[in-house]
């Protein structure tokens, strides 16, 4: 399969591009996860101030 170096380079390039795209997906998901955790903490603090238990769950779901 890896007889000539050209096919080896193209396979390496495709592997690198797939890896970079997957890392971009991972970074996007980590940012979304971080934002959701921050909003959840913010809602919990708001819930402690308002003392309204239904409102926070209505906003989450």
C-alpha positions in Angstrom: 0.0 0.0 0.0 2.8 2.4 0.9 5.1 1.6 -2.0 5.6 5.1 -3.4 6.1 8.1 -1.0 3.4 10.2 -2.8 0.6 8.0 -1.6 2.1 7.9 1.9 2.2 11.8 1.9 -1.4 12.0 0.7 -2.5 9.5 3.4 -0.7 11.5 6.0 -2.3 14.8 4.8 -5.8 13.3 4.9 -5.1 12.0 8.4 -3.9 15.4 9.5 -6.9 17.2 8.0 -9.3 14.7 9.7 -7.4 15.2 13.0 -7.6 19.0 12.7 -11.3 19.0 11.9 -12.0 16.6 14.8 -10.0 18.9 17.2 -12.0 21.9 16.0 -15.2 19.9 16.7 -13.9 19.1 20.2 -13.0 22.7 20.9 -16.5 23.8 19.8 -18.1 21.3 22.0 -15.9 22.2 25.0 -16.8 25.9 24.5 -20.5 25.0 24.4 -20.1 22.8 27.5 -18.3 25.6 29.4 -20.9 28.2 28.4 -23.7 25.8 29.5 -22.0 25.3 32.9 -21.6 29.0 33.4 -25.2 29.7 32.5 -26.3 26.9 34.9 -24.3 28.4 37.7 -25.8 31.8 36.9 -29.3 30.4 36.9 -28.6 28.7 40.3 -27.5 32.0 41.7 -30.5 33.7 40.3 -32.7 30.9 41.7 -31.2 31.5 45.2 -32.1 35.2 44.9 -35.6 34.7 43.5 -36.3 31.4 45.5 -38.4 30.2 42.5 -37.6 26.6 41.8 -39.9 26.1 38.8 -38.4 29.0 36.8 -34.8 27.6 36.7 -36.0 24.2 35.5 -38.3 25.8 32.9 -35.3 27.6 31.5 -33.1 24.5 31.4 -35.6 22.3 29.6 
